[in-house]
């Protein structure tokens, strides 16, 4: 909630861009720290990374998402829980 209140004081697009960069860097640093921790524990290593290069973890589109051709003359792809909207 405090973060939302803080945005009321932003006076320019440049300030907003700076804040976005800071928040992005914060989360990127947290992710990197976790990857480093997993590396130190041996959970991730060169062999695991090499295996990831060959994995195909995609789920086929039709099984997860519905395609709606009635919107704006084009197609909209939405998750199944929104099919009735």
Backbone as CSV, one residue per row, in Angstrom:
resi,resn,N_x,N_y,N_z,CA_x,CA_y,CA_z,C_x,C_y,C_z
1,UNK,0.812,-1.176,0.000,0.000,0.000,0.000,0.869,1.259,0.000
2,UNK,1.964,1.199,0.728,2.862,2.350,0.772,3.445,2.652,-0.606
3,UNK,3.709,1.614,-1.379,4.252,1.823,-2.729,3.238,2.564,-3.598
4,UNK,1.966,2.216,-3.476,0.944,2.915,-4.253,0.849,4.385,-3.847
5,UNK,0.898,4.654,-2.558,0.852,6.039,-2.092,2.060,6.821,-2.581
6,UNK,3.200,6.166,-2.658,4.417,6.827,-3.106,4.281,7.304,-4.557
7,UNK,3.544,6.558,-5.368,3.419,6.940,-6.777,2.662,8.254,-6.956
8,UNK,1.905,8.666,-5.937,1.201,9.952,-6.022,2.184,11.121,-6.095
9,UNK,3.390,10.922,-5.598,4.388,12.001,-5.553,5.252,12.064,-6.812
10,UNK,5.078,11.130,-7.705,5.873,11.107,-8.931,5.400,12.237,-9.835
11,UNK,6.345,13.048,-10.267,5.984,14.233,-11.026,6.315,14.158,-12.511
12,UNK,7.113,13.175,-12.905,7.490,13.118,-14.322,7.641,11.665,-14.774
13,UNK,7.622,11.506,-16.073,7.828,10.178,-16.649,9.230,9.672,-16.327
14,UNK,10.188,10.590,-16.271,11.572,10.213,-15.954,11.657,9.610,-14.542
15,UNK,10.961,10.221,-13.589,10.943,9.672,-12.236,10.297,8.287,-12.224
16,UNK,9.194,8.125,-12.958,8.523,6.826,-13.028,9.452,5.783,-13.644
17,UNK,10.152,6.152,-14.693,11.103,5.228,-15.325,12.208,4.824,-14.361
18,UNK,12.696,5.786,-13.572,13.732,5.483,-12.580,13.222,4.480,-11.543
19,UNK,12.013,4.705,-11.069,11.434,3.789,-10.073,11.233,2.407,-10.669
20,UNK,10.759,2.336,-11.899,10.594,1.032,-12.563,11.924,0.299,-12.665
21,UNK,12.973,1.036,-13.027,14.299,0.411,-13.115,14.770,-0.098,-11.753
22,UNK,14.546,0.696,-10.715,14.948,0.278,-9.364,14.203,-0.975,-8.912
23,UNK,12.909,-1.006,-9.148,12.111,-2.173,-8.753,12.524,-3.392,-9.580
24,UNK,12.737,-3.195,-10.863,13.186,-4.298,-11.718,14.524,-4.844,-11.256
25,UNK,15.451,-3.941,-10.947,16.775,-4.369,-10.471,16.654,-5.117,-9.152
26,UNK,15.800,-4.653,-8.269,15.600,-5.313,-6.977,15.188,-6.775,-7.185
27,UNK,14.185,-7.005,-8.028,13.707,-8.372,-8.240,14.706,-9.209,-9.041
28,UNK,15.417,-8.585,-9.970,16.455,-9.310,-10.711,17.568,-9.747,-9.772
29,UNK,17.957,-8.870,-8.843,18.996,-9.222,-7.866,18.543,-10.359,-6.952
30,UNK,17.266,-10.338,-6.544,16.732,-11.420,-5.709,16.745,-12.744,-6.469
31,UNK,16.351,-12.702,-7.740,16.357,-13.924,-8.553,17.781,-14.440,-8.727
32,UNK,18.722,-13.536,-8.990,20.114,-13.948,-9.158,20.672,-14.548,-7.877
33,UNK,20.311,-13.970,-6.730,20.773,-14.507,-5.445,20.245,-15.927,-5.234
34,UNK,19.004,-16.175,-5.625,18.439,-17.519,-5.486,19.115,-18.505,-6.425
35,UNK,19.390,-18.088,-7.649,20.111,-18.955,-8.592,21.502,-19.268,-8.043
36,UNK,22.173,-18.254,-7.506,23.498,-18.476,-6.918,23.422,-19.465,-5.751
37,UNK,22.384,-19.339,-4.922,22.211,-20.252,-3.790,22.010,-21.683,-4.282
38,UNK,21.161,-21.851,-5.313,20.920,-23.188,-5.857,22.189,-23.755,-6.490
39,UNK,22.989,-22.896,-7.110,24.265,-23.328,-7.691,25.200,-23.813,-6.577
40,UNK,25.289,-23.027,-5.501,26.165,-23.397,-4.386,25.736,-24.707,-3.733
41,UNK,24.432,-24.987,-3.723,23.919,-26.230,-3.149,24.078,-27.418,-4.102
42,UNK,24.414,-27.126,-5.351,24.570,-28.191,-6.335,23.282,-28.588,-7.037
43,UNK,22.209,-27.850,-6.778,20.930,-28.132,-7.432,21.013,-27.786,-8.916
44,UNK,21.695,-26.685,-9.204,21.925,-26.255,-10.588,23.419,-26.363,-10.846
45,UNK,23.762,-26.950,-11.999,25.159,-27.020,-12.423,25.198,-27.001,-13.945
46,UNK,26.372,-27.092,-14.514,26.507,-27.037,-15.972,25.682,-28.133,-16.663
47,UNK,25.654,-29.313,-16.083,24.909,-30.432,-16.678,23.407,-30.135,-16.703
48,UNK,22.887,-29.589,-15.613,21.465,-29.243,-15.543,21.130,-28.173,-16.578
49,UNK,21.971,-27.166,-16.674,21.738,-26.100,-17.654,21.763,-26.661,-19.071
50,UNK,22.671,-27.581,-19.342,22.728,-28.215,-20.667,21.450,-28.991,-20.939
51,UNK,20.905,-29.672,-19.932,19.641,-30.403,-20.101,18.491,-29.448,-20.400
52,UNK,18.483,-28.288,-19.743,17.425,-27.303,-19.976,17.389,-26.857,-21.429
53,UNK,18.531,-26.822,-22.077,18.587,-26.389,-23.480,17.768,-27.286,-24.387
54,UNK,17.561,-28.523,-23.973,16.890,-29.500,-24.836,15.481,-29.844,-24.361
55,UNK,15.030,-29.238,-23.281,13.692,-29.512,-22.770,12.661,-28.689,-23.522
56,UNK,11.505,-29.294,-23.716,10.369,-28.612,-24.326,9.237,-28.688,-23.310
57,UNK,9.118,-27.645,-22.505,8.143,-27.659,-21.427,6.878,-26.887,-21.783
58,UNK,6.655,-26.654,-23.035,5.459,-25.930,-23.449,4.261,-26.869,-23.429
59,UNK,3.135,-26.333,-23.027,1.878,-27.070,-23.075,1.189,-26.679,-24.372
60,UNK,0.613,-27.621,-25.087,-0.072,-27.262,-26.338,-1.118,-26.180,-26.099
61,UNK,-1.159,-25.194,-26.946,-2.056,-24.049,-26.820,-3.525,-24.430,-26.662
62,UNK,-4.078,-25.282,-27.506,-5.518,-25.553,-27.397,-5.943,-26.168,-26.068
63,UNK,-5.083,-26.878,-25.387,-5.494,-27.517,-24.136,-5.557,-26.537,-22.972
64,UNK,-4.861,-25.421,-23.051,-4.864,-24.464,-21.949,-5.711,-23.225,-22.218
65,UNK,-5.799,-22.821,-23.456,-6.426,-21.544,-23.786,-7.529,-21.741,-24.819
66,UNK,-8.528,-20.872,-24.755,-9.573,-20.856,-25.771,-9.278,-19.718,-26.745
67,UNK,-9.610,-19.949,-27.991,-9.440,-18.905,-28.993,-10.816,-18.358,-29.308
68,UNK,-10.968,-17.056,-29.208,-12.248,-16.394,-29.406,-12.154,-15.537,-30.660
69,UNK,-12.853,-15.918,-31.713,-12.798,-15.178,-32.961,-13.842,-14.097,-33.070
70,UNK,-14.664,-13.926,-32.051,-15.756,-12.969,-32.136,-15.380,-11.570,-31.675
71,UNK,-14.245,-11.397,-31.118,-13.881,-10.084,-30.578,-13.236,-9.198,-31.639
72,UNK,-13.796,-8.061,-31.846,-13.222,-7.010,-32.710,-12.799,-7.516,-34.075
73,UNK,-13.473,-8.510,-34.595,-13.144,-9.018,-35.913,-11.847,-9.796,-35.964
74,UNK,-11.218,-9.999,-34.845,-9.953,-10.729,-34.804,-10.027,-11.846,-33.794
75,UNK,-8.911,-12.334,-33.398,-8.865,-13.421,-32.442,-8.280,-12.933,-31.130
76,UNK,-8.883,-13.342,-30.041,-8.356,-13.056,-28.705,-8.111,-14.395,-28.030
77,UNK,-6.982,-14.533,-27.430,-6.661,-15.765,-26.717,-6.766,-15.446,-25.235
78,UNK,-7.570,-16.230,-24.524,-7.748,-15.975,-23.113,-7.741,-17.274,-22.329
79,UNK,-7.385,-17.209,-21.058,-7.377,-18.405,-20.240,-8.785,-18.958,-20.095
80,UNK,-8.939,-20.257,-19.858,-10.246,-20.889,-19.770,-11.160,-20.282,-18.713
81,UNK,-10.634,-19.823,-17.597,-11.494,-19.288,-16.547,-12.201,-18.006,-16.953
82,UNK,-11.784,-17.381,-18.087,-12.412,-16.174,-18.560,-13.308,-16.411,-19.767
83,UNK,-13.593,-17.646,-20.079,-14.327,-17.930,-21.319,-15.747,-17.382,-21.301
84,UNK,-16.332,-17.162,-20.113,-17.707,-16.691,-20.044,-17.825,-15.167,-19.968
85,UNK,-16.714,-14.476,-19.994,-16.753,-13.013,-19.901,-17.085,-12.384,-21.216
